[in-house]
Amino acid sequence: MSNNSSVKISHNSPLIRSVLQQELLNLLQYASSGQEIVIVCIGTDRSTGDCLGPLVGTHLTKYRSTLMHVYGSIAEPVHALNLQQTMDTIKNSYRNPFVIGIDACLGQASSVGFIQANLGPVRPGAGVNKELPPVGNMHITGVVNVGGFMEYFVLQNTRLHLVMSMADIIAQCLYHAIAKRYRNNSEDDQDLKLTEFNL
């Protein structure tokens, strides 16, 4: 698999769930089987456009899955004021975790409503000229509105329906990709044990 594995697809695409889930599974192959998955959902519930991350985190926590650790939700958002503290907590709590950063972003008008995923960190605050620590071995972002002019105002005036729809898709696809990765790794381990037993 190439290091250019990435996806960018509209949340309105009829293929969005199957394509996004498969591409997230591809990206998750860069995590070793023993690495714990930590998801950092960045944003604030005080801004319609910037609540994508916390909404994803809220959806993910409802799965009550032991396969992932989620930071950031509507109830307990991870934002500019506590992001560094959250990253320090993660560093002190897990040994070499595979971190997935999730955040809203602004883009061109033709890209609004698109969900993107790629290797490497997300850079929160870049759209509003804030210097914040990069987050993630991989990242998922949703383009919630148009950037380039009065970004704070634009984020405050983003349609909640769009953000909620994108958050639901991201959470569902990410959870199922993580679960499938775990099943695939378990099957590989079982095959290895069977092979060793038959030697």
HELIX and SHEET records of a PDB file:
HELIX    1   1 ILE A   16  LEU A   28  1                                  13    
HELIX    2   2 GLY A   49  CYS A   51  5                                   3    
HELIX    3   3 LEU A   52  THR A   61  1                                  10    
HELIX    4   4 LEU A   83  SER A   93  1                                  11    
HELIX    5   5 ALA A  109  SER A  111  5                                   3    
HELIX    6   6 ALA A  126  VAL A  128  5                                   3    
HELIX    7   7 GLU A  151  GLN A  156  1                                   6    
HELIX    8   8 LEU A  160  ASN A  198  1                                  39    
SHEET    1   A 6 SER A   6  SER A  10  0                                        
SHEET    2   A 6 PHE A 114  LEU A 119 -1                                        
SHEET    3   A 6 MET A 138  VAL A 146 -1                                        
SHEET    4   A 6 PHE A  98  GLY A 107  1                                        
SHEET    5   A 6 ILE A  37  CYS A  41  1                                        
SHEET    6   A 6 MET A  68  TYR A  71  1                                        
END                                                                             
